[in-house]
Amino acid sequence: MLKPEALQEIIKVLGQDNVLTEKVDLMTYAYDATAALKRVLPEVVITPSTTEQVAEIVKIANKYSVPIYPRGSGTNLSGGTVPVESGIVMSMLNMNQILEVDAENLTAWVQPGVIIQDLNDAAMEHGLFYPPDPGTVTTATMGGSVSESSGGLRGLKYGVTKQYVMGMKLVRGNGDIIKWGGKTVKNVSGYDLTALFTGAEGTLGIITEILVKLSPTPEAKKSILGVFDDIDKAGSAISAIIRNKVIPATLEIMDNMTIRTVENYAHAGLPVDAQAILLCEVDGYKEAVEREATLVEKILAEEGATEVKLAKDDKERDQIWLARRNALPALAQLKPTTVLEDATVPRSKIPAMIKAIRQIAEKYDLTIGTFGHAGDGNLHPTILTDARNSEEMERVEKAVAEIFDVAISLGGTLSGEHGIGMAKAKFLPLEFGEAGVNLLRDIKKALDPNFILNPGKMVRRD
């Protein structure tokens, strides 16, 4: 329990207006976008505005042995931002300033509460953009995105968040403030702490400032839709595109279940009889884009596409991507509960992974639609269920475990962009073995010996 004297010390640091204790307020912070988790109310929700305030709160938390759960917009999909042992939820939304956009060095300094799209809007004024684009780009915060090392549709060509973080300021588990990294293209001094804290899910430190790389905005874009009557042909087409030295900005796949659901939901003109569709976008200099788009059309046809459609203008391009971005909301309206996973495999194993997901759906009598980032092997099997049906949820849990078993057996990973959090922590030994998990735990102990920061996520105490 949070002692009254601890609460008074917190109020003294932040002021009463930045400290919430009413149950109606606390309930909101027991949830993120993850389905079917046990919910624990925090004892207090706080909203600091400075790094120094964050540090003072961490010291108070250590003094009274109270856990802290850092939080952005709550779009997390692995339970990474919700309390496990009650305690303090630290919302970073008040720290929402874009501190600098440096067009000369192609960088930006931002606070963790900055919305990703707001950074992109600011960068656009300089002819630049921030490539990582999770599906929640208009609501997700930079701090949450860096903590989860989120990905998105442009991951194939541009990579995920960890490729864009050049430095940061954060508060350690003991309250120390540290800052490293910089704008230099080359920086190999010491341990790569930037990489260590990116994707650490708030378990090693609380990020208060982030230095990221920006990229020049592409001069031109072309979008192509390929329709297939066989999932294996679509898989072969993915490999063929890469083999021909074309690296699309985006290369997405949707299975038949998802196609039919999206078409019924959005009326985007999708072929409902197709077993799979590929959606591809190439970008860059105009001449290169024209050449690559023509080559992609040729490859899709050669690999057995029954139809290939090149968007002739921005309206048709927007229609293609509207269909993809509607995949999750379309599927989600079928059942009360949506369990969205992100098992990731080598791109050559996508057909095998999709077939395995179909078999698992049949085995456990579940409705599963699959879509995702075909170019980088990141699939999103989406289980449509009802958390109020305990018997069905038991089948869902077994199905999820099998999906991860298959992904690992195909040379894949538990997460391409959603993180581990509490939802996948029990599966970590599948990928790393017990020795690997113990190493993660040793790092946690070294940097946060009292397990104050986001406990119960990724690794737990012995």
Secondary structure, 3 states (H helix, E strand, C coil): CCCHHHHHHHHHHHCHHHEECCHHHHHHCCCCCCCCCCCCCCCEEECCCCHHHHHHHHHHHHHHCCCEEEECCCCCCCCCCCCCCCCEEEECCCCCCEEEEECCCCEEEECCCCEHHHHHHHHHCCCEECCCCCCCCCCCEHHHHHHHCCCCCCHHHHCCHHHCEEEEEEEECCCCEEEEECCCCCCCCCCCHHHHHCCCCCCCEEEEEEEEECEECCCEEEEEEEEECCHHHHHHHHHHHHHCCCCCCEEEEEEHHHHHHHHHHHCCCCCCCCCEEEEEEEEECHHHHHHHHHHHHHHHHHCCCCEEEECCCHHHHHHHHHHHHCHHHHHHCCCCEEEECCCECCHHHHHHHHHHHHHHHHHCCCEEEEEEEHHHCEEEEEEEECCCCHHHHHHHHHHHHHHHHHHHHCCCECCCCCCCCCCCHHHHHHHHHHHHHHHHHHHHHHHCCCCCECCCCCCCCC
